[in-house]
Amino acid sequence: MYALFLILNDIHKLDDIHEIFYEYHCGATTLDSQGMGKVLLEHNEDIPVFASIRKLVEGTKPYNKTIISVIKEKQLLDKVIKRINEELDYIHKPGIGFMFVIPVLDCFGSKIKKGG
């Protein structure tokens, strides 16, 4: 089993991402979240590095969405990751979000369906 985490900065893509999980019959939980980058920018105005980064993110919404999905099979996980990567196009749209996967040793309190 694997836990896929997607930190989605472009919240306008949320419905499209939910559709991908639906398409592959995977459950997912979406949480409101806020990265420390925005908080650091708000508190460190005198640091030159933060001042230059501020210009990049100024005016953007400070919140993002964290999407978590536990997926049982590696093959299905790979398909979901491929579709998310296609949808978000990280290479051409930096800052849209990032994704990582960690192994799940045990899962309690939820019935994991076959495949998803």
C-alpha positions in Angstrom: 0.0 0.0 0.0 1.1 3.5 -0.7 0.0 7.0 0.4 0.1 9.6 -2.3 0.3 13.2 -1.1 -0.4 16.0 -3.5 0.1 19.6 -2.4 -1.9 21.6 -4.9 -1.1 25.3 -5.1 -3.3 25.9 -8.1 -6.7 25.3 -6.5 -8.4 25.8 -9.8 -7.2 22.4 -10.7 -8.8 20.7 -7.8 -11.9 19.4 -9.6 -9.7 18.0 -12.4 -7.6 16.2 -9.8 -10.6 14.8 -8.1 -11.8 13.5 -11.5 -8.6 11.5 -11.9 -9.1 9.8 -8.5 -12.7 9.1 -9.5 -11.6 7.7 -12.9 -9.4 5.2 -11.3 -11.8 4.4 -8.5 -9.5 5.7 -5.7 -10.7 7.4 -2.7 -9.0 10.7 -1.7 -9.2 13.2 1.2 -8.7 16.9 0.5 -7.5 19.2 3.3 -7.1 23.0 3.4 -3.4 23.8 4.0 -0.9 26.6 4.0 2.8 26.3 3.2 5.5 27.9 5.4 6.8 29.8 2.4 4.0 32.3 2.5 4.3 32.7 6.3 8.1 33.2 6.0 7.6 35.9 3.4 5.2 37.7 5.6 7.6 37.8 8.5 11.0 38.3 6.9 10.7 41.5 4.7 14.3 42.6 5.3 16.0 39.4 4.0 16.9 39.9 0.3 16.1 36.4 -0.8 12.6 36.6 0.6 12.1 40.0 -1.0 12.8 38.5 -4.4 10.6 35.5 -3.8 7.8 37.9 -2.6 7.6 39.4 -6.1 6.9 35.9 -7.5 4.1 35.1 -5.1 2.6 38.4 -4.2 -1.1 38.5 -4.8 -1.4 34.8 -4.9 -3.7 33.1 -2.5 -1.8 31.9 0.6 -3.7 28.6 0.9 -3.4 25.4 -1.0 -5.0 22.0 -0.9 -3.4 18.8 0.3 -4.9 15.7 -1.2 -4.1 12.3 0.3 -5.0 8.9 -1.2 -4.1 5.4 0.0 -3.7 3.1 -3.0 -3.1 -0.6 -2.6 -1.5 -1.6 -5.9 1.7 -0.2 -7.4 0.3 -0.5 -10.9 -2.7 1.6 -10.1 -0.5 4.1 -8.2 1.7 4.5 -11.3 -1.3 5.2 -13.5 -2.7 7.8 -11.1 0.7 9.6 -10.8 1.0 9.6 -14.6 -2.4 11.2 -15.1 -1.7 13.8 -12.3 1.6 14.7 -13.9 -0.1 15.1 -17.3 -2.8 17.3 -15.8 -0.5 19.6 -13.8 2.4 19.8 -16.3 5.0 20.6 -13.6 7.8 21.2 -16.1 6.0 24.0 -17.9 4.1 25.4 -14.9 6.5 25.5 -11.9 4.9 26.2 -8.5 1.6 24.6 -9.4 2.2 22.0 -6.6 4.2 18.9 -5.8 3.6 15.3 -5.1 5.3 12.5 -3.1 4.5 8.9 -2.2 5.3 7.0 1.0 4.7 3.4 1.9 1.9 2.4 4.2 2.7 -0.5 6.5 -0.8 -0.8 7.9 -4.2 0.8 7.5 -6.8 0.8 10.2 -10.4 2.1 10.4 -11.0 2.0 6.7 -11.8 -0.8 4.3 -9.3 -0.7 1.4 -11.1 -1.8 -1.8 -9.4 -4.2 -4.2 -7.1 -2.1 -6.3 -7.8 1.3 -4.6 
